[in-house]
Amino acid sequence: MSERASPQPSRIGPYKILDCLGEGGMGTVYLAEQTKSIRRRVALKLVRAGLGSREILRRFELERQTLSRMEHRGIARVLDAGETGSGQPYFVMELFPGLPITEFCDRHRLGVAARLELFLQVCEAVEHAHRKGIIHRDLKPSNLLAAENADGILELKVIDFGIA
């Protein structure tokens, strides 16, 4: 993982931070474990420290609200949202242990039919967003995660609606 400007928190609200999954222009996404009421692993996105401008906070809130409006199997669901003790906003999403679509396809040596099946899932998720009046604006392999579930079925999730 790349070097971060601020140290990784150990806990945010009822979530124990386990690892850093990635960083973007606006925030950092952590692997976290919900420890109260329900025990489960989740992805927690936190506004990066020092990015407290009104524009960044507005965009982060817009991403939270955008994701909360969508209910589609191909889009990561928002589970919770809040603020840290210091006022940094965060939101919690379902954890999807996939790989970027191109990496997944290459690693599993998928043929044309399987690649098209995943592409159709991308199209269905994007169509759902469009029906809600939401345009992703940053579709790229790293924002299209693919995995094979326990039943051997290919699944895809569109993530990162930060500039939608």
N, C-alpha and C positions, 0 to 999 in steps of 0.2 A: 504494500500500500504506500502511496506517496506520503511525504512528510506533511504534517498538518501544522497550521499556525498556532492552534491552541490544543492543549492536552485533551484526550478523550475523557468525557465524563464517565463516572462509574454508575451513575443512576440518574434517571430523569423521571420524576413522578413515580408511578408504580412499575417502572421499567428498569430492569438491570441491563446496562450496556455491556455487550459481550465482545463486539468487534466493529470495525469500520468496514462497511460494504462499498462505499464510494463517496466521491466528492464532486460537486458541480459548482457552477458559478454562484449559486444562491445558498446552497446548504450542503450538509453532510448527512449521508444515510448510514445508520448503524443497524447492526444485528442486535436485537434486544430480546429480553425475555420478560413477558408480563408476569408479575409475581403475586398480584392480588386478585382475588375473585376467580380468575381463570389463569391457569398456567399454560402459556403458549409462546412460541417464538414469533417475532414480528419484525418488520422493518420500520425504523423510526427516523423520520427526516427532521432535522433541526436546522434553523437558520444559522449560518456560520457566524461565529463570534466576530464582532466588529462591523457586521453588515446590518446596522440598525437604521439605515436611512428609510424615510417614509416610502420611497419607491420600492425598495427591496421588500419591506414588510407588506406593502400592498400586493406585490406580485406573489409573495408566499401565501398570503391569505386567499388570493384569487385561486392559486393552485389547490389549496385545501378545499375551497368551496366547489371548484370544478370537479375534483375527484369525488366529492361526496354526492354530486348529482348523478353520477354514473353507476349503473348496476348491470354489469356485463361480465360474463365469465372470462373475457379476454382483456379485462382492465383490472389492475390491482385495486382492491376495495380499501376505503378508508375505514378504520376501526375506532379511532379515538383522535383527540386533538387537545392541546392545552398550551401552557407556558411554563417554562422553568421558573425557579425561584427568582432568577435575575431578569425575568420578562422575555426571554427568547422563545418565540413560538415554535411549536413542533406539531407534527401529526404522525399518526401510526397507521401503517398499511399492512395488509396481509403479506406474509413472507412467501415469495415464490422463488424456489431454488433453481432458477433456470440460468442458461448461458445466453449471451448475445446470439441472435438467430443464425448469423453466418458461421460463428464458431461451432454452435450446436450441429448445424447441418454438415459441416466439414468433419468434425470429430466423429460423428455417427455415420459418415459416408452415405447420407441420405440420397436417394434417387430423385428424379424429377417429380414423380407423383407425390412423394412425402413432402418435398419442398413446396409444392403447390398447395398441399393440404395446410401447411403452416401459413403460407401466404394468404390463403382464403380466411384463416382465422384473424390475420392482421386486418384484412379488408372488413370483416364483420365487426371487429372492435372499433375501427376507425369510423365505419358507418354509424355505429351506435353513438359515438361522440358527436358526429355531424348532426344526427337527429336531435341531439340536445343543444345544438348551436355552438359546439366546441370544436375548434380546429387545433390539432396538436402542435403543429409548426416546427417540430424537431424529430420527425421520424427518421431513425437511423438504426443500424443493427444493435447498438448498445442499449437502445430504448425498447427493443423487441426481444423479450426473453423467452426462450423455448426450453422445454423439458419433456421427458417421457414419464407419465405417471406409473403407479404400481401395476396398472392393468395393461401397460404397453401402449397407451394412447398418447399421441403427441398433443401437447398443450402449449399455448402461447399467452403471454401477458404483455400488454403495452404499458410502459411505465413512463414516468417523468413528464408530467404535463406543466412543467415550470414556466414555459413561455407560450402556453396555449392561449 
